Amino acid sequence: MITIVQATQPKGRAPLLAALAAAMAIASPVSHAEEAPPAKDKATLEFEKFRAEMEDFGPAELYEDKGAALWKEKRGPNNASLEQCDLGLGPGVVEGAYVQMPRYFADADAVMDAERRIVWCMVNLQGFKMEDIAKKPFAKEQYTPDPTSLVTFVAGKSRGMKINAPQKHPKEIAAYNIGREITGYRAGPYDFSCSTCHGDAGKRIRMQDLPNLTSPDGALRSFQGWPGYRMTGGVMLTQQWRMTDCFRQQRFPQPKYASDTITALLTYLTVNASGQEYKGPGIKR
Ligand code: HEC
């Protein structure tokens, strides 16, 4: 039996909630999805239709705008903007950078995904403290952390471009291999790995049909629509959040914010999704 996404939207999002409820009501008669073939079932198709409509409405754009303003603003102890931040294509080049991360950055001697790199720039250019940023890294209720808006802005500048995470530097290749290992690593009280839930096409928990992360199609789902405005809760969330929350679902200890572990996973997923078009920040249920 399918449970409907819970109506936990904060007040003030009533129209969105109503629209969501309407879409879900259409979708709800579909049950026993486990028996359905892996092809998209009715609930998924209805949701996709609804998402397309919501994307026209564009809740992510608000965060893109906010991120664009933050990018230019002189802030932090060093009173600097992020306009000199190098996202891999040279200082200040934002266009196309998102679809070409995670990548190796010599100045940090590390592979970094977009969010990790932006936070690195906030620390190294603007003088913010990592401990402070890591205290509340993800959106909750009415609160949206600055890195989330910044990532959304940067991601928007890769809309319509092909995903193309580099695999040239030895550390980029190592990150991919580590990511693959993590995906298959079983541990914790339930002996789950990512693949326990995500290994097969067509697996479904509650309303969600879970992508097979090892296939190009499934891996694309880890990239497409992220950062995403999540209708459950009405908040903007990044891939960093998605990964962290799946560790929670897996009953693993939560990795540190912007850690090597998350970058490795994102490297694995992004490389598997490479060659496909990124449509920009979107909507997630
Ligand atoms: C206990 C089952 C479970 C495990 C284990 C799990 N996930 Fe998930 N994952 C989910 C569910 C459920 C969702 C969808 C949640 C939602 O959208 O509300 C999801 C969503 C995702 C998505 C987003 C898909 C999309 O359409 O946007 C990605 C990517 C992902 N998981 C990756 C991982 C990775 C990597 C791991 C291992 C570190 C992992 N998951 C472990 C259950 C799991």
Residues whose N, C-alpha, C, O or C-beta is under 5 A from the ligand:
A	BS01	HEC	F192 S193 C194 C197 I205 Q208 R221 S222 C246 F247 Q249 Q250 L265 R285
